[in-house]
């Protein structure tokens, strides 16, 4: 079900100080606050839609972005309710930001996911500097499980210094993602391509 509440919740999250302060480069991508403003603009115009439909998601998926459909699929419209839900919006919006950039010959699925994991970790790291984890004890566990553990380590290392993720760290994160159960089940390899075809006006 298309949801105005979810759509505007996404826009609110992407315009937040924590999201706008994200700035890093990993593999072929540079992700900044301006990247999220472009996603927010596409949400505002309706060029990116939001579908609240848990039946379209696997049990281990909090949300997903579909580049071919230019659409977010989420479990709930209450996307600002917890830090994990807000982080999930930033994670999926990173995929959308890369999609907006259009086709790249060097765009791989594992690179794309690595960027989204670092963005999500940076968002949570920056949020934690000014507030507690919303009392959500599951976050402490999450930071110890791969690939999040590596993403958080990278986020901590670049949050106040050089925003360029070293190639060694990027490859390590891609390997952790590829080796995690959800992506292993889907057959991800280092070379699996991902179609980023830009945003088409609706």
Kinemage of the C-alpha trace (Angstrom):
@kinemage 1
@onewidth
@group {chain A} dominant
@subgroup {mainchain}
@vectorlist {calphas} color= white
{ca unk a 1} P 0.000 0.000 0.000
{ca unk a 2} L 1.432 3.372 -0.996
{ca unk a 3} L 1.857 5.483 2.129
{ca unk a 4} L 2.164 9.248 2.417
{ca unk a 5} L 3.129 8.846 6.073
{ca unk a 6} L 6.043 6.562 5.173
{ca unk a 7} L 7.106 8.769 2.266
{ca unk a 8} L 7.308 11.892 4.416
{ca unk a 9} L 9.003 9.953 7.239
{ca unk a 10} L 11.759 9.041 4.773
{ca unk a 11} L 12.108 12.681 3.727
{ca unk a 12} L 12.330 13.764 7.374
{ca unk a 13} L 15.057 11.211 8.136
{ca unk a 14} L 17.104 12.134 5.052
{ca unk a 15} L 16.954 15.822 5.969
{ca unk a 16} L 18.087 15.176 9.547
{ca unk a 17} L 21.424 16.482 10.797
{ca unk a 18} L 22.802 12.951 11.183
{ca unk a 19} L 21.990 12.003 7.586
{ca unk a 20} L 23.178 15.322 6.189
{ca unk a 21} L 26.529 15.007 7.942
{ca unk a 22} L 27.334 11.715 6.177
{ca unk a 23} L 30.310 12.105 3.847
{ca unk a 24} L 32.476 9.222 2.655
{ca unk a 25} L 33.857 7.466 -0.388
{ca unk a 26} L 34.040 3.720 -0.839
{ca unk a 27} L 34.896 1.800 -3.994
{ca unk a 28} L 33.408 3.662 -6.971
{ca unk a 29} L 31.000 5.801 -4.907
{ca unk a 30} L 31.020 9.056 -2.981
{ca unk a 31} L 28.048 9.496 -0.665
{ca unk a 32} L 27.266 12.866 0.957
{ca unk a 33} L 24.361 14.718 2.489
{ca unk a 34} L 23.606 16.067 -0.993
{ca unk a 35} L 23.126 12.460 -2.169
{ca unk a 36} L 20.283 12.082 0.330
{ca unk a 37} L 18.763 15.430 -0.610
{ca unk a 38} L 18.412 14.090 -4.174
{ca unk a 39} L 16.632 11.006 -2.845
{ca unk a 40} L 14.406 13.201 -0.656
{ca unk a 41} L 13.562 15.346 -3.700
{ca unk a 42} L 12.619 12.246 -5.713
{ca unk a 43} L 10.424 11.092 -2.825
{ca unk a 44} L 8.803 14.524 -2.638
{ca unk a 45} L 7.936 14.548 -6.346
{ca unk a 46} L 6.797 10.937 -6.261
{ca unk a 47} L 9.528 9.754 -8.628
{ca unk a 48} L 10.463 7.320 -5.850
{ca unk a 49} L 7.475 5.606 -4.234
{ca unk a 50} L 7.125 3.940 -0.814
{ca unk a 51} L 5.099 0.752 -0.462
{ca unk a 52} L 4.204 -0.476 3.037
{ca unk a 53} L 3.918 -4.176 2.332
{ca unk a 54} L 5.613 -6.698 4.674
{ca unk a 55} L 4.500 -9.583 2.430
{ca unk a 56} L 7.026 -8.441 -0.213
{ca unk a 57} L 9.911 -8.736 2.247
{ca unk a 58} L 11.796 -11.808 3.408
{ca unk a 59} L 11.760 -12.489 7.180
{ca unk a 60} L 15.305 -11.124 7.576
{ca unk a 61} L 14.625 -7.953 5.541
{ca unk a 62} L 13.701 -4.711 7.254
{ca unk a 63} L 13.142 -2.917 3.951
{ca unk a 64} L 14.418 -2.867 0.374
{ca unk a 65} L 14.948 -0.476 -2.501
{ca unk a 66} L 14.085 -1.695 -6.004
{ca unk a 67} L 16.094 0.214 -8.633
{ca unk a 68} L 14.038 -0.974 -11.594
{ca unk a 69} L 10.783 0.171 -9.962
{ca unk a 70} L 12.287 3.212 -8.166
{ca unk a 71} L 10.492 2.084 -5.030
{ca unk a 72} L 11.089 1.487 -1.333
{ca unk a 73} L 9.292 -1.455 0.248
{ca unk a 74} L 8.991 -1.167 4.049
{ca unk a 75} L 7.334 -3.092 6.872
{ca unk a 76} L 5.688 -0.137 8.593
{ca unk a 77} L 4.818 3.492 7.968
{ca unk a 78} L 6.176 4.411 11.419
{ca unk a 79} L 9.732 4.705 10.113
{ca unk a 80} L 10.886 7.265 12.678
{ca unk a 81} L 9.854 5.130 15.676
{ca unk a 82} L 13.280 3.574 16.420
{ca unk a 83} L 16.895 4.245 15.582
{ca unk a 84} L 17.165 0.926 13.734
{ca unk a 85} L 14.205 1.857 11.506
{ca unk a 86} L 15.711 5.268 10.762
{ca unk a 87} L 19.065 3.649 9.992
{ca unk a 88} L 17.306 1.209 7.643
{ca unk a 89} L 15.901 4.163 5.711
{ca unk a 90} L 19.434 5.607 5.355
{ca unk a 91} L 20.790 2.195 4.295
{ca unk a 92} L 18.146 1.745 1.582
{ca unk a 93} L 18.379 5.403 0.553
{ca unk a 94} L 22.066 4.856 -0.167
{ca unk a 95} L 21.025 2.294 -2.782
{ca unk a 96} L 18.603 4.891 -4.170
{ca unk a 97} L 21.312 7.579 -4.199
{ca unk a 98} L 23.557 5.271 -6.231
{ca unk a 99} L 20.645 4.483 -8.556
{ca unk a 100} L 20.100 8.209 -9.141
{ca unk a 101} L 23.712 8.447 -10.368
{ca unk a 102} L 22.765 6.087 -13.201
{ca unk a 103} L 24.656 3.290 -14.923
{ca unk a 104} L 28.276 2.631 -14.001
{ca unk a 105} L 30.449 -0.014 -15.611
{ca unk a 106} L 32.077 -0.657 -12.214
{ca unk a 107} L 28.823 -0.951 -10.228
{ca unk a 108} L 28.744 -4.281 -8.390
{ca unk a 109} L 26.241 -5.585 -5.888
{ca unk a 110} L 28.831 -6.040 -3.128
{ca unk a 111} L 30.226 -2.498 -3.642
{ca unk a 112} L 26.681 -1.131 -3.520
{ca unk a 113} L 25.878 -3.001 -0.313
{ca unk a 114} L 29.188 -1.988 1.262
{ca unk a 115} L 28.307 1.676 0.703
{ca unk a 116} L 24.872 1.152 2.248
{ca unk a 117} L 26.303 -0.618 5.312
{ca unk a 118} L 28.881 2.105 5.935
{ca unk a 119} L 26.204 4.795 5.522
{ca unk a 120} L 23.914 3.054 7.994
{ca unk a 121} L 26.732 2.611 10.491
{ca unk a 122} L 27.796 6.258 10.110
{ca unk a 123} L 24.207 7.390 10.678
{ca unk a 124} L 23.976 5.363 13.888
{ca unk a 125} L 27.451 6.424 14.990
{ca unk a 126} L 26.658 10.117 14.461
{ca unk a 127} L 23.299 9.757 16.193
{ca unk a 128} L 24.947 8.088 19.189
{ca unk a 129} L 27.206 11.111 19.683
{ca unk a 130} L 24.216 13.196 20.765
{ca unk a 131} L 21.798 10.597 22.179
{ca unk a 132} L 21.585 7.111 23.604
{ca unk a 133} L 20.587 4.108 21.482
{ca unk a 134} L 16.877 4.828 22.122
{ca unk a 135} L 17.154 2.196 24.858
{ca unk a 136} L 17.385 -0.460 22.126
{ca unk a 137} L 19.680 -3.168 23.507
{ca unk a 138} L 19.538 -5.097 20.210
{ca unk a 139} L 21.863 -2.466 18.699
{ca unk a 140} L 24.769 -3.558 20.926
{ca unk a 141} L 24.344 -7.092 19.616
{ca unk a 142} L 24.051 -5.834 16.049
{ca unk a 143} L 27.395 -4.034 16.258
{ca unk a 144} L 29.099 -7.353 17.099
{ca unk a 145} L 27.644 -9.343 14.194
{ca unk a 146} L 29.050 -9.285 10.660
{ca unk a 147} L 28.835 -7.462 8.360
{ca unk a 148} L 27.722 -4.736 10.783
{ca unk a 149} L 30.778 -5.159 13.019
{ca unk a 150} L 33.119 -4.301 10.135
{ca unk a 151} L 30.857 -1.465 8.945
{ca unk a 152} L 30.877 0.097 12.429
{ca unk a 153} L 34.660 -0.235 12.665
{ca unk a 154} L 34.995 1.586 9.329
{ca unk a 155} L 32.474 4.253 10.374
{ca unk a 156} L 34.395 4.940 13.581
{ca unk a 157} L 37.685 5.221 11.680
{ca unk a 158} L 36.427 7.741 9.097
{ca unk a 159} L 33.891 9.723 11.132
{ca unk a 160} L 36.273 12.495 12.148
{ca unk a 161} L 39.146 12.156 9.710
{ca unk a 162} L 39.810 11.076 6.140
{ca unk a 163} L 36.395 10.187 4.632
{ca unk a 164} L 37.906 7.801 2.069
{ca unk a 165} L 37.500 4.160 3.055
{ca unk a 166} L 40.820 2.356 2.380
{ca unk a 167} L 40.597 -0.253 -0.377
{ca unk a 168} L 41.646 -3.003 2.060
{ca unk a 169} L 38.766 -2.147 4.406
{ca unk a 170} L 36.304 -1.929 1.519
{ca unk a 171} L 37.311 -5.374 0.257
{ca unk a 172} L 37.092 -6.775 3.793
{ca unk a 173} L 33.547 -5.423 4.191
{ca unk a 174} L 32.492 -6.742 0.776
{ca unk a 175} L 33.820 -10.165 1.770
{ca unk a 176} L 31.889 -10.065 5.055
{ca unk a 177} L 28.702 -9.104 3.205
{ca unk a 178} L 29.187 -11.770 0.547
{ca unk a 179} L 29.800 -14.370 3.241
{ca unk a 180} L 26.762 -13.474 5.363
{ca unk a 181} L 23.834 -15.853 5.149
{ca unk a 182} L 21.263 -13.621 3.381
{ca unk a 183} L 23.616 -12.708 0.525
{ca unk a 184} L 25.205 -16.154 0.329
{ca unk a 185} L 21.690 -17.557 -0.110
{ca unk a 186} L 21.106 -15.117 -2.983
{ca unk a 187} L 24.347 -16.153 -4.692
{ca unk a 188} L 26.278 -12.885 -4.373
{ca unk a 189} L 29.853 -12.919 -5.675
{ca unk a 190} L 32.415 -10.114 -5.839
{ca unk a 191} L 31.583 -9.644 -9.512
{ca unk a 192} L 27.775 -9.807 -9.382
{ca unk a 193} L 26.514 -6.754 -11.236
{ca unk a 194} L 23.675 -4.511 -10.092
{ca unk a 195} L 21.454 -2.489 -12.400
{ca unk a 196} L 21.516 1.187 -11.450
{ca unk a 197} L 19.511 2.733 -14.262
{ca unk a 198} L 18.646 6.166 -12.908
{ca unk a 199} L 15.324 7.596 -11.773
{ca unk a 200} L 12.541 7.944 -14.315
{ca unk a 201} L 9.944 10.643 -13.761
{ca unk a 202} L 6.523 9.222 -13.002
